[in-house]
């Protein structure tokens, strides 16, 4: 219902085209995947340091080259997360098309 005139029903906006939706979702999950993967990789590196009983220098998260771990994990996350999300979106939209027929 319209807020101005209660007798006129509110129209829903048209849905986004799939290419626009997928681009928006892909860009968001790329950023989230990069930073999430980087943090997980540094955590794994910290676990390796703990297993080797290495004490990191003051102010650094781990003994090894933590930036290399963060960047490598970030690249893996930036590829993995958008791929999985877009595959799931494609599957769900295909299921919706098939059920509508």
N, C-alpha and C positions, 0 to 999 in steps of 0.2 A: 504494500500500500504506500501511496505517496504521502510524504509528511505534510506537503502543502495542501493537497486535496485528497482526502481519504477515499474518495470514490474512484480515483484513477489508480489502477494497479501499477506497481513499480516494475519496470522492465529490467531483466538481467542483462549484463553486458555480454557481448559475444565471446565465445571461448578463444583463447590464443591459438594461432596456428601452431602445429607441432614443431616446426623448425624454430620458431621464436621461443617456445616453452623449453625445448631441449637445449638451446643455446644459453638461456638464463640459468637453467638448472646446472648445466655443465660448467659454466663460469663460477658459480657459487661453490660447487663441490670441488672444483680444481683448487681453489684457495684453501678451503677447509681441509682437503686431503693433503696439500703440501705442508701446512703447519702441523696437522695431526700426525702425519707420517714422520716428520722431522722430530717431533717430541718423543714419539715411540722409539725411534732409532737411537736417540740420545739416551733414553731410559735403558734400552738393551745394552748400549755401550757401557753405561754405568754399572749394569749387572755383570758384564764381563770384567770390569775393573774390580768389582767386589770379589769375584771369584779368583782373580789373580792377586788379591790383597794389595792393590795399588792405591796409594793415597794421592788424590789430585792436588795440584798446587792451589794456593789460596785464590778464590774467585773464579775458578774454572769448574765445570760440572764433571769432568772426567779426565783421566791421565792422557788418553790418546788425543787424536785430532778430532775434537767434538764437532767442528764445523763440517768436516767430511761426512761424519755420521748423520748430522742434521740435514745436509743437502741431499745425500743419497736416499735417506728415508723420505725426505720431502718429495723427491722425484717419483719414488715408488708410490707414495700416497696420492700424488697429483695425477697419476695415471690410473691407479687402481680404483679409487673412490668414484670418479665420474663414470668410468667404464661400467662398474657394477650398477650404479644408479640409473644410467641411461638404458642398460640392458633390462632392468626391472621395469622401467617406464614403457619401453617398447613392448615387453611381454604383456603388461596390463592393458595397454591400448589395443593390442591385437586381440586379447581376450574379450574386450568390450566390443570391438567390431564384429567378432564372430558370434557373440551372444545376441547382437542386435539383428542378425540376419535370420 
